[in-house]
Amino acid sequence: MTWPTAPGEAAGNELLSGVRVLDLCRSLSGPYTSMMLAELGADVIKVEHPEAGDESRAWPPFDAGMSGYFATINRSKRAIAVDLKQPEGLEVIIDLARDADVVMQSFTPGVADRLGVGYEAIKARNPAVVYYSLSGYGQDGPWRTRRGYDPILQAVSGHMSVMGDEGGRPVKSMVPIADVSAAIHGCAAILGGLLCKERTGRGQHIDLSMLDVMTSMLVVVATRFLETSEVPGRHGTANPGRVPSAAFECADGRYLQLVPNQRQWPDFCRLVGKPEWNTDPRFATPSARVDHADELYPSLRAVMRTRGAAEWDQLLTEINVACSPINDLKELFDLEQVRYRRLVSEYPGPSGEPRKGLTLPFRFSDTPARIRSGPPRLGEHTVQVLRGLGRSEAQIRQLLGSGVVGTADAAEDPASAARR
C-alpha cells in the first residue's frame, strides 16, 4: 500500500516535500498546525465526517458559502469525508496511516483508542509514525477528559488573571491565544519528531496539552511568582517590572506604547523636557523607577498629552526608543512594513474567487512556505484518495452509496461521484 499522491503533485523545493500527514483534528488548533505543515510542503490529508464535517465549517463569517474561520486554517490540504465508526471507513483510515509520516488527532483522550486509531493501533501498522495527540489537559492525569476550549484554557492557566486594567475585571484575549500557541508548539513538536525519525528511523507519540502550553507561556510572570510567592495582579498596558513601559494618551486621543531602556534614558529625558530625571535618584536607575513608578507616571502622562501620537512616534524613533501607536487592524494592514513583508496573500476560494488570508511568518531563503491551494470543500478529494489507495470503481460506488464516505457535493449521486 502506498500513500495516494495528488495528481501532478511531486516533491519540490519545499522544506517538508515528501512528508505525508494524516490529519484527524478538528476546530482550530490542530488544523492550524497541519496547515503550517502543508504550507511548508507536506501533503496533508484532512479527515472529516461525511455529514457534519469539521464544526468550524459552520462558523461565520462566510464568503461564497465557505466559512472564513475554516478557510484560514485549512488551506493547502486535501480533504476526505469518512465515517470512522463504520468498519469500511476505519479500514480507509488505517490504509492511509500505514504510509503516513505523521498522524494527528485531537479527540478527547481515550476516544481515538475506542475508534481504533489510537497510537498503539497505528504504531502496530506503522512503527516509524510520528503520532500527535492534542488535548486540553493531556493524555493522562485527573483532568484528561475535561473539555478544553480556548477561553477556558485562558482562565484556568492564569492568563486572564493578569490581563485587564488595574483594579478592573479579568479580560479574555480576543486572539485565541490558547489555540494558536498550542498550534505553533504543535508544529515545532512535530518537526522535532520528524527530525528524530530522519536520524534514527524511530517514530514516537507526542502528547501536547493546551494547559501545559499556556502554563509554559507564563515564563517571567510565573518565574516571579515561583521565586516570591506573590500572586501578580493586573496592570493594563504597564509592566510593573520595567518603568516606564506603558501606553500613554497623546494630544490627539491616540495611545502610544513606549519602552525606553536604560541606555536611552538620558536622551529620553531630554526629549520629553525632563533632563533632571536622569540624575534624580528616584528615577535614575531601572530599580529606582520601579520603586517610584507612582511618582513618575503622572508627570510623564502629562508630558505625553502635549503632542500627537504620530509626532511622538517619529521623535522617539529618531532616538531609538521602542514605541508604537496602538493600531487597529485597518492601520496594521495599511503599514508599509506589513505590505513589504507580504503578510497577506490571495488564494483561490472554492469557486475560484480570490480570497485574502494571512501567510505563514516563516521566511526560508531556500525552501519558502507558500499557499499551495485554497481550503477544500467537504470530501473534495475523497474519490481521488480512494483511487490512489487502490479501491476499484465498484468499491468506491459502494462506499459512497452506503454513506461510509462522502464527496464535496452532497447532492451528487454516488455513481457520478465515482466517475470523477
Secondary structure, DSSP 8 states (H G I E B T S, - for coil): ------TT----SSTTTT-EEEE---TTHHHHHHHHHHHTT-EEEEEE-TTT--GGGGSS-EETTEEHHHHTTSTT-EEEEE-TTSHHHHHHHHHHHHT-SEEEE---TTHHHHHT-SHHHHHHH-TT-EEEEEESS-SSSTTTTS---HHHHHHHTTTGGG-S-TTS-----SS-HHHHHHHHHHHHHHHHHHHHHHHHS--EEEEEEHHHHHHHTTHHHHHHHHHH-------TT-BTTBSS-EEEE-TTS-EEEEE--GGGHHHHHHHTT-GGGGT-TTTSSHHHHHHTHHHHHHHHHHHHTTS-HHHHHHHHHHTT-EEEE---HHHHHH-HHHHHTT-EEEEE-TTS-EEEEE--S---SSS-----S----TTTTHHHHHHHTT--HHHHHHHHHHTSEE-S-TTS-HHHHHH-
